[in-house]
Amino acid sequence: MSMWEKIKNKAAAAAGKLKGMKHVALAVAVVAIAVMLLIYFSSSCFSSENAGINGDGGEYDYCAGVVKELETKLSGTEGVGEASVMIYWKETVSDDGEVTYTPEGVIIICDGGNDIAVKMQLIMSVAAYLGIDENKINVLAKGD
């Protein structure tokens, strides 16, 4: 079984747990938090002045900037704790030589990774922020 299939299975299992919840208020709260994070991320996507700036030439590194911004925002979210983010980028070169990067998968390692509510909050928020499917995001608990 490939890594993406495992991630997809985990996300489907988590979604199934949410569907079977008797506590609708918790599910509503998770969705509300996800919407608030989406608004927060969209209003400050590139607010870190030095995020993604390469030292010598001052050239902006979009991919590094996105990773740093996500780590900062996610680490500041209640229940998450310290977060590390790894994004797999697909590079596409157009006929005129323009290079674009598209996120294909995300791994988030954080202190709160064992909490299902935190996992779902992170998955929904990052999926909305990057515009990728939720099954392409995996949240893991940080080891001791």
Helices and strands as residue ranges (DSSP letters): H 3-19, H 24-43, H 62-75, E 83-93, E 99-110, H 116-130, G 134-136, E 137-141
